[in-house]
Amino acid sequence: MGILLLESREIPESSTVNIELEKQSKRLCRVRKRFLPTHFWIDDQDFPCRVIDTNKRVNHVGAEIKFMDQYGFDGFDLDWEYPGAADRGGSFGDKNTFYFFVQELRRAFDRQKKGWEITMAVPVAKFRLDEGYHVPELCQMLDAIHAMTYDLRGNWAGFADVHSALHKRPHDQWAYEKLNVADGLSLWEEKGCPAQKLVVGIPYYGRTYTLSAGNNNYELGTYINKEAGGGAPGPYTNATGFLAYYEICTEIADPEKGWTTRWDSHGMVPYTYKGTQWVGYEDPKSVQIKMDFIKSKGYGGAMVWAIDMDDFRGICGEKNETTTRVITTRKPERPISEENVEDMEDNKEQDDQPEPQPPAPTEGASNESSPDSPEADIDCEGNDYVPHQDCEKYYRCDHGKPLEFSCREGTVFNTLTNVCDWPDNVRQTECTRKVLAERKKPQSENLTE
């Protein structure tokens, strides 16, 4: 996958070389769909500034549409790592800003009537979801959610471990207790994302470590020399703490090189070690187990990072064997019952409705309750959201305390979905009828946030 940062200006001609090669690859390599990837990392501090402002956001979306149309892309993949991440220069407002950006991108793509899809690469750590993602609303608008179920461990953790374990292991504790593939995907489902939209990430590389001097314990979670920055670089990728699968398999395939390979029976992944070097990775067996897991859970499929790190020359066995396990796994048959047909028709009717707004607070709208305020009577026990007597407001419970928020102008709080919605979509009351009447009055089309 290529990386391209789009600015709100013309794309220089020098940036189009790889795009022309990709167009040829679609014709020659039977690629079904080509997505324009956008990757926003910690160093791209300009991106949040471009999307927080409405006018800049419109220009940015316009530049993306022009570029996609010019080079024949089929979709757009978003990879912002991560909205609201304070440790990466993010801010509290990123959560709402990201939602509005995706919402405007979705509407703009739909107006093109070209069937363009939007996908998004996402984390699986709970604190990342809480600080940066309106999960159910985003999943409704996006075509697929690419869960980055890899790099869940690394040299930064201070111990040796496989970075893409399928399930929890006995030694997983504290922040790592549920940081695995299965629990990460379950978290997205629990927060309201449909299973069929979730795509499971599979790495074609290993995370490597240098053990502490004199450490002869090679078990999962063993002590490392963190200051080393990871294991020794490979001959081709030349990166500390990282080896491509083709670099790993060539080492362990030769008994004379002295590597010992073991299997994590809980995480369903292999690891290998020699001397002070320790490597956790994926192989064809573990990939097949993940594919079977994906089928059993009804997830949308798998994505890999990255295909060029497979054994593409067949040095260790079958050429591209791990990729073969992914692309030859058949999608399970799902018989369509009358009940499912009715659900599909209901969903279609819902898709025709205007998209609901996320619970986006207006400036100064959030207030903690005091003993003398009406909020003191709000019961937050077991509740995340509580309706307000004013239908244009609602309460969000934070650690047992109600915080008051206001919906955007023209919307009211939907008690069934816990989002700010159009008045037509909620149970009618005197309050909602009043808002509906105000919304239907002639008004300017230039809406502001």
C-alpha positions as CSV (number, residue, x, y, z in Angstrom):
1,M,0.0,0.0,0.0
2,G,1.3,3.4,-0.9
3,I,1.2,6.4,1.3
4,L,0.0,9.8,0.0
5,L,-0.7,13.0,2.0
6,L,-3.2,15.2,0.2
7,E,-3.0,18.9,0.6
8,S,-5.7,21.4,-0.4
9,R,-3.8,22.3,-3.5
10,E,-2.8,20.9,-6.9
11,I,-1.0,17.6,-6.9
12,P,2.5,18.0,-8.5
13,E,3.2,16.0,-11.6
14,S,6.1,14.2,-9.9
15,S,3.6,12.5,-7.5
16,T,1.8,10.7,-10.3
17,V,4.4,8.2,-11.3
18,N,3.4,5.5,-8.8
19,I,-0.2,6.2,-9.6
20,E,0.3,5.4,-13.3
21,L,2.1,2.2,-12.2
22,E,-0.9,1.3,-10.0
23,K,-3.3,1.8,-12.9
24,Q,-1.2,-0.7,-15.0
25,S,-1.2,-3.1,-12.1
26,K,-5.0,-3.1,-12.0
27,R,-5.1,-4.1,-15.6
28,L,-2.3,-6.7,-15.5
29,C,-2.7,-8.3,-12.0
30,R,-6.5,-8.6,-11.7
31,V,-6.7,-6.2,-8.8
32,R,-10.4,-5.8,-8.0
33,K,-10.4,-2.5,-6.4
34,R,-7.7,0.2,-5.8
35,F,-8.0,2.5,-2.8
36,L,-6.3,5.9,-2.3
37,P,-4.6,5.6,1.1
38,T,-4.1,8.6,3.3
39,H,-1.9,8.1,6.4
40,F,-1.8,10.8,9.1
41,W,1.0,10.2,11.6
42,I,2.2,12.1,14.6
43,D,4.5,14.3,12.5
44,D,1.6,15.5,10.2
45,Q,0.5,18.2,12.6
46,D,-1.0,20.1,9.7
47,F,-3.8,17.6,9.1
48,P,-5.9,18.3,12.2
49,C,-5.7,22.0,11.3
50,R,-7.0,21.3,7.8
51,V,-10.0,19.3,9.0
52,I,-11.0,21.3,12.1
53,D,-11.9,24.4,9.9
54,T,-15.1,23.9,7.8
55,N,-13.7,25.8,4.7
56,K,-10.4,24.0,4.8
57,R,-12.2,20.7,5.2
58,V,-14.3,21.4,2.1
59,N,-11.2,22.2,0.1
60,H,-9.5,19.0,1.3
61,V,-12.4,16.8,0.3
62,G,-12.6,18.5,-3.0
63,A,-8.9,17.8,-3.7
64,E,-9.4,14.1,-2.8
65,I,-12.4,13.8,-5.2
66,K,-10.4,15.4,-8.0
67,F,-7.5,13.2,-7.5
68,M,-9.6,10.0,-7.3
69,D,-11.5,10.9,-10.4
70,Q,-8.4,11.7,-12.3
71,Y,-6.6,8.4,-11.6
72,G,-9.6,6.0,-11.4
73,F,-9.5,5.0,-7.7
74,D,-12.3,2.9,-6.4
75,G,-12.2,4.0,-2.8
76,F,-10.5,6.0,-0.1
77,D,-8.7,4.5,3.0
78,L,-8.3,6.7,6.1
79,D,-5.5,6.1,8.5
80,W,-5.3,8.8,11.2
81,E,-3.1,7.5,14.1
82,Y,-4.9,8.6,16.2
83,P,-7.7,11.1,16.7
84,G,-7.6,12.6,20.2
85,A,-4.2,10.9,21.1
86,A,-2.6,13.3,23.5
87,D,0.6,11.3,23.4
88,R,0.8,12.1,19.6
89,G,-0.1,15.7,19.6
90,G,-3.9,15.2,19.5
91,S,-6.6,17.2,21.2
92,F,-10.0,16.5,22.9
93,G,-11.8,18.0,19.9
94,D,-10.3,15.5,17.4
95,K,-13.1,13.0,18.1
96,N,-15.8,15.3,16.8
97,T,-13.6,16.8,14.1
98,F,-12.9,13.3,12.7
99,Y,-16.6,12.4,12.7
100,F,-17.5,15.6,10.7
101,F,-14.7,15.0,8.2
102,V,-15.9,11.4,7.5
103,Q,-19.5,12.6,7.3
104,E,-18.6,15.3,4.7
105,L,-16.4,12.9,2.8
106,R,-19.3,10.3,2.7
107,R,-21.8,12.8,1.4
108,A,-19.4,14.2,-1.2
109,F,-18.6,10.7,-2.4
110,D,-22.3,9.8,-2.6
111,R,-23.0,12.9,-4.7
112,Q,-20.4,11.6,-7.3
113,K,-22.6,8.5,-7.8
114,K,-19.5,6.4,-8.7
115,G,-19.8,3.8,-6.0
116,W,-16.7,5.0,-4.2
117,E,-16.1,3.3,-0.9
118,I,-14.5,4.6,2.3
119,T,-12.6,2.4,4.6
120,M,-10.7,3.3,7.8
121,A,-7.7,1.8,9.7
122,V,-8.4,1.7,13.4
123,P,-6.8,0.7,16.7
124,V,-8.2,-2.0,19.1
125,A,-7.1,-0.5,22.4
126,K,-10.0,0.7,24.4
127,F,-8.5,4.0,25.5
128,R,-7.9,4.9,21.8
129,L,-11.5,4.2,20.9
130,D,-12.8,6.2,23.9
131,E,-10.7,9.3,23.1
132,G,-11.1,9.4,19.3
133,Y,-14.0,7.5,17.7
134,H,-17.8,7.8,17.6
135,V,-17.9,4.1,16.9
136,P,-21.5,3.3,15.8
137,E,-21.9,6.5,13.8
138,L,-18.6,6.0,11.9
139,C,-19.4,2.3,11.2
140,Q,-22.7,3.3,9.7
141,M,-21.0,5.6,7.2
142,L,-18.0,3.5,6.3
143,D,-17.8,0.5,4.0
144,A,-15.2,-1.4,6.0
145,I,-13.3,-1.0,9.3
146,H,-9.7,-2.3,9.1
147,A,-8.7,-3.3,12.6
148,M,-4.9,-2.9,13.1
149,T,-4.6,-6.1,15.1
150,Y,-0.8,-6.1,15.0
151,D,1.9,-4.2,16.8
152,L,0.0,-5.0,20.0
153,R,3.4,-5.7,21.6
154,G,6.9,-4.4,20.8
155,N,10.2,-3.3,22.3
156,W,8.4,-0.4,23.8
157,A,6.5,-2.8,26.2
158,G,9.7,-3.8,27.9
159,F,9.3,-7.6,27.5
160,A,9.4,-10.1,24.6
161,D,6.1,-11.2,23.1
162,V,4.3,-12.0,19.9
163,H,2.6,-8.8,18.6
164,S,-0.6,-10.4,17.1
165,A,-1.8,-13.0,19.6
166,L,-5.3,-14.2,18.8
167,H,-6.5,-14.7,22.4
168,K,-5.5,-13.7,25.9
169,R,-2.6,-15.6,27.5
170,P,-2.0,-16.5,31.1
171,H,0.9,-13.9,31.4
172,D,-1.2,-11.0,30.0
173,Q,-1.9,-8.4,32.7
174,W,-3.0,-4.9,33.2
175,A,-3.2,-2.9,30.0
176,Y,-2.3,-6.0,28.0
177,E,-5.0,-8.2,29.4
178,K,-7.4,-7.6,26.6
179,L,-5.0,-6.3,24.0
180,N,-5.3,-9.2,21.5
181,V,-7.1,-9.9,18.2
182,A,-10.2,-11.5,19.6
183,D,-10.9,-9.0,22.4
184,G,-10.0,-6.1,20.2
185,L,-12.6,-7.0,17.6
186,S,-15.2,-7.8,20.3
187,L,-14.6,-4.3,21.7
188,W,-15.6,-2.7,18.3
189,E,-18.7,-4.9,18.2
190,E,-19.7,-4.0,21.8
191,K,-19.5,-0.3,20.9
192,G,-21.9,-0.8,18.1
193,C,-20.0,-1.8,14.9
194,P,-21.5,-4.6,12.8
195,A,-19.3,-7.7,12.6
196,Q,-19.6,-7.8,8.8
197,K,-17.9,-4.5,8.4
198,L,-14.9,-5.5,10.6
199,V,-11.8,-6.5,8.7
200,V,-9.0,-8.3,10.7
201,G,-5.4,-7.2,10.2
202,I,-2.7,-9.9,9.8
203,P,1.0,-8.9,9.8
204,Y,3.6,-10.4,7.4
205,Y,6.4,-9.4,9.7
206,G,7.7,-10.1,13.2
207,R,8.6,-7.9,16.1
208,T,12.1,-8.7,17.4
209,Y,13.9,-8.2,20.7
210,T,17.3,-8.4,22.3
211,L,17.2,-10.2,25.6
212,S,18.9,-8.9,28.7
213,A,22.5,-10.1,29.2
214,G,22.6,-13.5,30.8
215,N,18.9,-14.1,30.4
216,N,18.3,-17.8,29.5
217,N,14.6,-17.6,29.9
218,Y,12.9,-17.7,26.5
219,E,9.3,-17.9,27.6
220,L,6.7,-15.3,26.5
221,G,7.1,-12.1,28.5
222,T,10.8,-12.6,29.3
223,Y,13.0,-9.7,30.1
224,I,14.7,-7.7,27.3
225,N,17.4,-5.1,26.9
226,K,15.0,-2.3,26.0
227,E,17.8,0.1,25.4
228,A,18.8,-2.0,22.4
229,G,15.7,-0.8,20.6
230,G,14.7,-4.3,19.5
231,G,16.3,-7.3,17.8
232,A,19.2,-7.1,15.2
233,P,18.3,-5.7,11.8
234,G,17.5,-8.1,8.9
235,P,19.7,-8.3,5.8
236,Y,17.0,-6.7,3.6
237,T,14.6,-4.6,5.7
238,N,17.6,-3.4,7.8
239,A,15.3,-2.2,10.6
240,T,16.0,-2.7,14.4
241,G,13.1,-4.6,16.1
242,F,11.6,-5.7,12.8
243,L,11.9,-8.6,10.4
244,A,9.9,-9.5,7.3
245,Y,8.5,-13.0,7.1
246,Y,10.8,-13.9,4.3
247,E,13.7,-12.9,6.5
248,I,12.4,-15.0,9.4
249,C,11.5,-18.2,7.5
250,T,14.9,-18.4,5.8
251,E,16.6,-18.4,9.2
252,I,14.4,-21.0,10.9
253,A,14.3,-23.3,7.9
254,D,18.1,-24.0,8.2
255,P,18.8,-26.2,11.3
256,E,22.4,-25.3,11.2
257,K,21.6,-21.7,12.0
258,G,20.5,-22.7,15.5
259,W,17.1,-21.2,15.9
260,T,14.5,-22.8,18.3
261,T,10.9,-22.4,17.2
262,R,8.0,-22.7,19.7
263,W,4.2,-22.4,19.6
264,D,2.0,-20.2,21.8
265,S,-1.0,-22.5,22.4
266,H,-3.2,-19.7,23.8
267,G,-2.3,-16.9,21.4
268,M,-2.1,-19.3,18.4
269,V,1.1,-17.8,17.1
270,P,4.7,-19.0,16.7
271,Y,7.9,-17.5,18.1
272,T,11.6,-18.3,17.8
273,Y,14.9,-17.5,19.5
274,K,18.6,-17.9,19.4
275,G,21.2,-16.5,21.8
276,T,20.0,-13.0,22.8
277,Q,17.6,-12.7,19.8
278,W,13.8,-13.3,20.2
279,V,11.2,-13.0,17.4
280,G,7.4,-13.2,17.5
281,Y,5.7,-13.5,14.1
282,E,3.0,-15.1,12.0
283,D,3.4,-18.2,9.7
284,P,1.0,-20.1,7.4
285,K,-0.4,-22.1,10.2
286,S,-1.2,-19.1,12.4
287,V,-2.7,-17.2,9.4
288,Q,-5.0,-20.2,8.6
289,I,-6.2,-20.2,12.2
290,K,-7.0,-16.5,12.0
291,M,-8.9,-17.0,8.8
292,D,-11.0,-19.8,10.4
293,F,-11.6,-17.4,13.3
294,I,-12.7,-14.7,10.9
295,K,-15.2,-17.1,9.3
296,S,-16.5,-18.3,12.6
297,K,-17.2,-14.8,13.8
298,G,-18.8,-13.5,10.6
299,Y,-16.3,-10.7,10.1
300,G,-15.9,-9.0,6.8
301,G,-12.5,-10.5,5.9
302,A,-8.8,-9.9,6.4
303,M,-6.2,-7.4,5.3
304,V,-2.5,-7.8,5.5
305,W,0.5,-5.6,6.2
306,A,2.2,-5.9,4.0
307,I,2.0,-8.2,1.0
308,D,5.6,-7.6,-0.1
309,M,6.9,-9.2,3.1
310,D,5.6,-12.6,2.3
311,D,7.9,-15.3,0.9
312,F,7.3,-14.1,-2.6
313,R,10.1,-16.1,-4.1
314,G,9.1,-19.4,-2.5
315,I,12.5,-19.8,-0.7
316,C,11.0,-21.5,2.3
317,G,8.3,-23.5,0.5
318,E,5.3,-22.6,-1.5
319,K,5.5,-19.1,-3.1
320,N,3.5,-16.6,-1.1
321,E,2.1,-19.3,1.1
322,T,0.7,-17.0,3.8
323,T,-1.1,-14.9,1.2
324,T,-2.5,-18.1,-0.3
325,R,-4.0,-19.0,3.1
326,V,-5.8,-15.6,3.0
327,I,-7.1,-15.4,-0.5
328,T,-8.2,-19.1,-0.8
329,T,-10.3,-19.1,2.4
330,R,-13.8,-19.3,1.1
331,K,-16.5,-16.9,2.4
332,P,-19.1,-18.9,4.5
333,E,-22.5,-19.3,2.9
334,R,-25.2,-17.2,4.6
335,P,-28.7,-18.4,3.6
336,I,-31.1,-15.4,3.4
337,S,-34.3,-16.0,5.4
338,E,-37.5,-13.9,5.2
339,E,-36.5,-12.3,8.5
340,N,-33.1,-11.3,7.0
341,V,-34.8,-9.8,3.9
342,E,-37.0,-7.7,6.1
343,D,-34.0,-6.5,8.1
344,M,-32.2,-5.6,4.8
345,E,-35.2,-3.6,3.6
346,D,-35.4,-1.8,7.0
347,N,-31.7,-1.0,6.8
348,K,-32.2,0.4,3.3
349,E,-35.0,2.7,4.4
350,Q,-32.7,3.9,7.3
351,D,-29.9,4.5,4.8
352,D,-32.2,6.9,2.9
353,Q,-32.7,9.0,6.1
354,P,-30.3,12.0,6.9
355,E,-27.3,10.9,8.9
356,P,-27.6,11.5,12.7
357,Q,-25.1,13.8,14.3
358,P,-22.7,12.5,17.0
359,P,-23.0,13.7,20.5
360,A,-20.9,16.8,19.8
361,P,-20.8,19.3,22.7
362,T,-21.1,23.0,21.9
363,E,-18.7,25.4,23.5
364,G,-19.4,25.7,27.2
365,A,-22.3,23.2,27.0
366,S,-20.8,20.7,29.4
367,N,-21.4,21.3,33.1
368,E,-20.7,19.0,36.0
369,S,-23.5,18.7,38.4
370,S,-23.6,20.5,41.8
371,P,-25.7,19.6,44.8
372,D,-28.2,22.4,44.0
373,S,-28.5,21.7,40.3
374,P,-31.1,19.6,38.5
375,E,-28.3,17.3,37.4
376,A,-28.0,16.1,41.0
377,D,-31.2,14.1,40.5
378,I,-30.0,12.3,37.3
379,D,-29.4,8.6,37.9
380,C,-26.1,7.6,36.1
381,E,-26.0,4.1,37.6
382,G,-25.4,1.8,34.7
383,N,-26.2,4.5,32.2
384,D,-24.0,6.2,29.6
385,Y,-26.6,8.6,28.3
386,V,-29.7,10.1,30.1
387,P,-32.4,12.2,28.3
388,H,-32.8,15.8,29.3
389,Q,-36.3,17.4,29.9
390,D,-35.3,19.7,27.0
391,C,-35.2,17.4,23.9
392,E,-32.4,19.5,22.3
393,K,-30.1,18.5,25.2
394,Y,-29.0,15.3,26.9
395,Y,-26.7,14.1,29.7
396,R,-23.6,12.0,29.3
397,C,-22.5,10.1,32.4
398,D,-18.8,10.3,33.1
399,H,-17.6,8.2,36.1
400,G,-21.1,8.4,37.6
401,K,-21.5,12.2,37.1
402,P,-23.9,13.6,34.6
403,L,-22.6,16.2,32.1
404,E,-25.0,18.3,30.1
405,F,-24.6,18.6,26.3
406,S,-26.5,20.4,23.6
407,C,-27.4,19.0,20.2
408,R,-26.6,20.9,17.0
409,E,-29.3,23.3,15.9
410,G,-32.2,21.6,14.3
411,T,-31.6,18.2,15.9
412,V,-32.9,16.5,19.0
413,F,-31.7,13.7,21.2
414,N,-32.9,10.3,20.1
415,T,-33.4,8.1,23.2
416,L,-33.3,4.9,21.2
417,T,-29.9,5.4,19.5
418,N,-28.4,7.9,22.0
419,V,-27.4,10.3,19.3
420,C,-28.6,13.7,18.1
421,D,-31.0,13.0,15.3
422,W,-33.5,14.7,13.0
423,P,-36.8,15.3,14.7
424,D,-38.6,13.1,12.1
425,N,-36.7,10.1,13.3
426,V,-37.6,10.3,17.0
427,R,-40.7,9.8,19.1
428,Q,-42.8,12.9,18.7
429,T,-43.3,15.2,21.7
430,E,-44.3,18.8,22.1
431,C,-40.7,19.7,22.2
432,T,-39.7,17.7,19.1
433,R,-42.7,19.0,17.1
434,K,-41.5,22.6,17.9
435,V,-38.0,21.9,16.7
436,L,-39.4,20.2,13.6
437,A,-41.5,23.2,12.7
438,E,-38.5,25.5,13.1
439,R,-36.4,23.3,10.9
440,K,-38.9,23.3,8.1
441,K,-39.0,27.1,7.9
442,P,-37.1,28.5,4.8
443,Q,-33.4,29.0,5.7
444,S,-30.0,29.4,4.1
445,E,-28.4,26.4,2.7
446,N,-25.0,27.5,4.1
447,L,-25.1,25.6,7.3
448,T,-22.4,26.2,9.9
449,E,-21.3,24.0,12.8
